[in-house]
Amino acid sequence: MSLPLIATVVLVGLFFGYRLYGGFVARQYALDDSAPTPATRHSDGVDFVPTRPFYLLGQHFSAIAAAGPIAGPILAAQQFGWLPALVWISIGVVFIGAVHDLSTLVASVRHDAKSIAEVVKLQLGPRAGTAMLIFIWVALVYVIVAFTDVTASTFVQGDPELQGLTFDFHPGGAVAAASTMYLLLALLMGLVEKYVKPKLWLQTIIFVPATLGVVWLGTKLSTVVTLGPTTWGLLILGYCFIASLAPVWLLLQPRGYLGGFVLYLALAVGVVGLFFGGFDIQQPAFKGFSVGGPTGVLFPFLFVTIACGACSGFHGLVCSGTTSKQIAKESHCHPVGYGAMLMEGFVAVIELATVMIISNA
């Protein structure tokens, strides 16, 4: 089977999954645009902000598609072969992952945008709610520590995959400078959106190229912000604290929207590579149910190695933490909740393809 044929089958499957099964699930929830959402009932310009679905999609997509759909498929393909990974991503994202995200988003919207822990408390009782809250707290501490460490290391050393290569700039400093300028650009876009209110297409054609521009500019200013990993770790934690208190229109929405376009462009380049790159599959489709290594046997480790991209409970925190407070109409839950998860599944497929074309040599 060729790579373009696999990509075609996956894309067609995701399209019909969204239209048919996603539409079927959405109909079961009887989404009603005449019912006021929490964003419209409590609109305060801080946390509750009714948002256009395409604008919200970029923010939601960039929030859920982090390192998970990149690392997981690569590890699983190396361990078990690309076929079980591909099957799990394709089936899991349509019938489990996207359903989970849509359901969590609808549940939060219909519970006054409460978090998933509060929804559990209301539906299952105080004990279950407390248990869920403790679990989420522990999980978030783990996630924040892990991502802070990874990000701080990247700001110091650059992407680990580039180790051993030579550059005419400091890789870590370039990432740090570009990231800092990207956040400043997002703040500027938030202020422009709030006070000038230009058309979204006009903001897009100005700020999206500017986002790519700051990536290039980071290579020219790679020695400006060179700090140690501990210092970067503290600064990142301080940023997380400040960002959590800032109005969503100021940072969360524009940062997510621009980050979404970076992902859209990456997906577009990936599609071009899949169909026109001329790559051949060089890895075995299946390596066995148990071949040793860090991820153990195929069942159940395949399904936890590839979580983001197929099904991730962490998305429930995004759906009920910020996205549900910005849903302007109930029908928007379908493209934002279900659609963004399918897009993340395709990110996972592209990452899987990068392993499939690499020879053992």
C-alpha positions in Angstrom: 0.0 0.0 0.0 1.4 3.4 -1.0 1.6 6.5 1.3 -0.7 8.6 -0.9 -3.4 5.8 -0.9 -3.2 5.6 2.9 -3.5 9.4 3.2 -6.5 9.4 0.9 -8.3 6.7 2.9 -7.6 8.4 6.2 -8.7 11.9 4.9 -11.9 10.4 3.4 -12.6 8.5 6.6 -12.2 11.6 8.7 -14.4 13.6 6.4 -17.2 11.1 6.5 -16.6 10.5 10.2 -17.3 14.2 10.8 -20.3 14.5 8.5 -22.0 11.2 9.3 -21.0 9.9 12.8 -20.2 13.3 14.2 -23.5 14.6 12.9 -25.3 11.6 14.3 -23.8 12.2 17.8 -24.5 15.9 17.6 -28.2 15.1 16.8 -28.4 12.9 19.9 -27.7 16.0 22.0 -30.3 18.0 20.1 -28.1 21.1 19.9 -30.3 24.2 20.1 -29.1 27.5 18.9 -32.1 29.2 20.5 -30.9 28.2 24.0 -28.6 30.9 25.4 -25.1 29.6 26.2 -23.0 30.5 29.3 -20.9 32.8 27.1 -23.9 34.9 26.1 -25.6 34.7 29.6 -22.5 35.7 31.5 -20.6 37.7 28.9 -18.1 39.7 31.0 -15.3 40.4 28.5 -12.9 38.4 30.8 -13.7 34.7 30.9 -17.1 34.5 29.2 -16.7 35.8 25.7 -19.0 34.7 22.8 -16.6 33.8 20.0 -16.9 33.1 16.3 -16.5 29.4 15.7 -13.5 29.6 13.3 -11.7 31.9 15.7 -12.4 29.5 18.6 -11.5 26.5 16.5 -7.9 27.7 16.1 -7.6 28.4 19.8 -9.1 25.0 20.8 -7.1 23.1 18.2 -3.7 24.6 19.3 -4.6 23.9 23.0 -5.2 20.2 22.5 -2.6 19.4 19.8 0.6 19.7 21.8 3.4 17.1 22.0 1.1 14.1 22.5 0.0 13.5 18.9 3.7 14.0 17.8 5.5 11.7 20.3 2.9 9.0 20.8 2.5 7.7 17.2 6.3 7.8 16.7 6.9 5.6 19.8 4.1 3.2 18.9 5.2 2.8 15.3 8.8 2.0 16.4 7.5 -0.5 18.9 4.6 -2.3 17.2 4.7 -1.2 13.6 2.8 1.4 11.7 -0.4 -0.5 10.9 -1.8 -1.0 14.5 -0.9 2.6 15.2 -2.7 3.8 12.0 -5.8 1.7 12.7 -6.1 2.9 16.3 -5.7 6.5 15.4 -8.2 6.3 12.5 -10.9 4.4 14.4 -10.2 5.8 17.8 -10.4 9.5 16.9 -13.8 9.1 15.0 -15.6 6.8 17.4 -14.0 7.6 20.8 -11.8 10.7 20.9 -14.0 13.2 19.0 -17.1 11.8 20.7 -15.4 12.4 24.1 -14.4 16.0 23.3 -17.9 16.9 21.8 -19.6 15.3 24.8 -17.5 17.0 27.4 -18.0 20.4 25.6 -21.7 20.0 25.5 -21.9 18.8 29.1 -20.0 21.8 30.3 -22.0 24.3 28.1 -25.2 22.8 29.6 -23.9 23.0 33.1 -23.2 26.7 33.0 -19.6 26.2 31.7 -18.6 24.4 34.8 -15.4 22.3 34.8 -15.6 18.6 34.3 -14.9 18.0 38.0 -18.0 20.1 38.9 -20.1 18.3 36.4 -19.1 15.0 37.9 -19.9 16.3 41.4 -23.4 17.4 40.3 -24.2 14.2 38.4 -22.4 11.5 40.6 -22.2 13.1 44.0 -19.7 15.0 46.2 -17.4 12.0 46.7 -17.0 11.4 43.0 -16.5 15.1 42.4 -13.8 15.3 45.1 -12.0 12.2 43.7 -12.1 13.7 40.2 -10.9 17.0 41.4 -7.9 15.4 43.2 -7.1 13.3 40.1 -7.2 16.4 37.9 -5.0 18.4 40.3 -2.4 15.6 40.4 -2.5 15.2 36.6 -2.2 19.0 36.0 0.8 19.2 38.4 2.5 16.4 36.4 1.6 18.0 33.0 2.8 21.5 34.1 6.1 20.2 35.4 6.7 18.0 32.4 5.9 20.7 29.8 7.8 23.4 31.7 10.8 21.2 31.8 10.6 20.3 28.1 10.0 24.0 27.1 12.8 25.3 29.3 15.2 22.7 27.8 14.1 23.7 24.3 14.8 27.4 25.1 18.3 26.5 26.2 19.3 23.8 23.8 16.8 23.9 20.9 14.9 20.9 19.6 16.5 17.6 20.7 16.0 16.2 17.2 18.5 18.9 15.9 21.3 17.9 18.2 24.5 17.3 16.3 23.7 19.7 13.5 25.5 23.0 13.1 23.8 26.4 12.7 24.9 30.0 12.3 22.6 30.9 15.2 21.9 29.6 18.7 19.1 27.1 18.3 17.8 27.4 21.9 18.0 31.2 21.9 16.2 31.3 18.5 13.3 29.3 19.9 13.2 31.5 23.0 13.3 34.7 21.1 10.7 33.6 18.6 8.4 32.4 21.3 8.7 35.6 23.3 7.9 37.7 20.2 5.0 35.4 19.3 3.4 36.1 22.6 3.9 39.9 22.2 2.4 39.6 18.7 -0.6 37.8 20.2 -1.1 40.5 22.8 -1.0 43.1 20.0 -3.6 41.2 18.0 -5.8 40.9 21.1 -5.7 44.7 21.6 -6.4 45.4 18.0 -9.4 43.0 18.0 -10.8 44.5 21.2 -10.4 48.2 20.4 -10.1 48.5 16.6 -12.3 45.6 15.6 -11.1 45.0 12.0 -12.4 42.1 9.9 -11.0 38.8 10.9 -9.7 38.1 7.4 -7.7 41.4 7.6 -6.2 40.4 10.9 -5.4 37.0 9.5 -3.5 38.3 6.5 -1.5 40.7 8.7 -0.8 38.6 11.9 -0.3 35.1 10.4 2.6 36.2 8.1 3.9 38.2 11.1 3.9 35.0 13.2 6.0 33.3 10.6 8.2 36.4 10.4 9.0 36.3 14.1 10.1 32.7 13.7 12.7 33.9 11.2 13.5 36.9 13.3 14.3 34.6 16.2 17.2 33.2 14.3 18.6 36.8 14.0 18.1 37.5 17.7 19.2 34.1 19.0 21.7 35.5 21.5 19.4 38.2 23.1 17.5 35.9 25.6 20.0 33.1 26.5 19.2 32.0 30.1 19.7 28.9 32.1 17.0 26.1 32.4 16.1 27.0 36.0 15.6 30.6 35.1 13.5 29.7 32.1 11.5 27.3 34.2 10.6 30.0 36.7 9.8 32.5 34.0 7.5 30.0 32.3 5.7 29.2 35.5 5.2 32.9 36.1 3.9 33.3 32.6 1.4 30.5 33.2 0.2 32.3 36.3 -0.3 35.6 34.6 -1.9 34.1 31.5 -4.4 32.3 33.7 -5.6 35.6 35.1 -5.6 37.6 31.8 -8.9 38.2 29.9 -9.3 35.6 27.2 -9.5 38.2 24.5 -6.1 39.6 25.4 -3.9 36.5 25.1 -5.7 33.2 25.0 -7.8 33.8 21.9 -5.2 35.5 19.7 -2.4 33.3 20.8 -4.5 30.2 20.1 -5.8 31.6 16.8 -2.3 32.3 15.5 -1.0 29.0 16.8 -3.8 27.2 15.0 -2.6 28.7 11.7 0.9 27.4 12.4 -0.7 24.0 12.8 -2.8 24.4 9.7 0.3 25.3 7.7 2.1 22.3 9.1 -0.8 20.1 8.1 -0.8 21.6 4.6 2.9 20.9 4.2 2.4 17.4 5.5 -0.3 16.7 3.0 1.9 17.9 0.2 4.6 15.6 1.4 2.3 12.7 1.7 0.9 13.0 -1.8 3.8 14.5 -3.8 6.9 13.7 -1.8 7.6 10.5 -3.6 8.3 8.6 -0.4 8.1 4.9 0.0 7.0 3.0 3.1 10.2 1.3 4.5 9.1 0.2 7.9 7.2 -3.1 8.7 3.5 -2.8 9.0 3.4 -5.0 12.1 6.2 -6.0 14.4 4.3 -8.3 16.8 2.2 -8.1 19.9 5.1 -8.2 22.2 8.6 -7.4 21.0 10.1 -6.0 24.2 11.1 -2.4 24.7 9.8 0.4 26.9 6.2 0.2 25.9 5.6 -3.4 26.6 2.9 -5.5 24.9 0.5 -4.1 22.3 -2.5 -4.5 24.5 -3.0 -2.3 26.4 0.2 -0.2 25.8 -0.7 0.8 22.2 -3.8 2.6 23.5 -2.0 4.7 26.1 1.1 5.3 24.0 -1.2 7.0 21.4 -3.6 8.9 23.6 -3.6 12.4 22.0 -4.5 11.8 18.4 -6.9 9.0 19.2 -8.5 9.6 22.6 -7.3 11.9 25.4 -9.1 12.6 28.6 -6.9 15.7 29.1 -9.0 17.3 26.4 -11.9 17.4 28.9 -10.0 20.1 30.8 -9.7 22.2 27.7 -13.3 21.7 26.7 -14.7 22.5 30.1 -12.0 24.9 31.3 -12.0 27.7 28.6 -13.7 26.6 25.4 -17.2 26.1 26.9 -17.1 29.7 28.2 -16.7 31.0 24.6 -19.3 28.9 22.7 -21.7 31.4 21.2 -24.2 28.8 20.0 -24.7 25.2 20.9 -24.3 24.1 17.2 -20.7 25.4 17.4 -19.8 22.4 19.7 -19.8 20.1 16.7 -17.1 21.8 14.6 -15.1 23.0 17.6 -15.3 19.9 19.8 -15.6 17.1 17.2 -13.8 18.8 14.3 -10.7 19.9 16.2 -10.1 16.4 17.5 -10.3 14.9 14.0 -7.7 17.5 13.0 -5.5 16.4 15.8 -5.9 12.8 14.6 -4.5 13.8 11.2 -1.6 15.5 12.9 -0.9 12.1 14.5 -1.1 10.4 11.1 1.4 12.8 9.6 3.8 12.1 12.5 3.3 8.4 11.9 4.2 8.8 8.3 7.5 10.4 9.2 8.5 7.1 10.8 7.0 4.9 8.0 9.4 6.4 5.4 12.6 6.0 7.4 14.8 3.0 6.5 16.2 0.9 9.3 19.6 1.8 8.1 
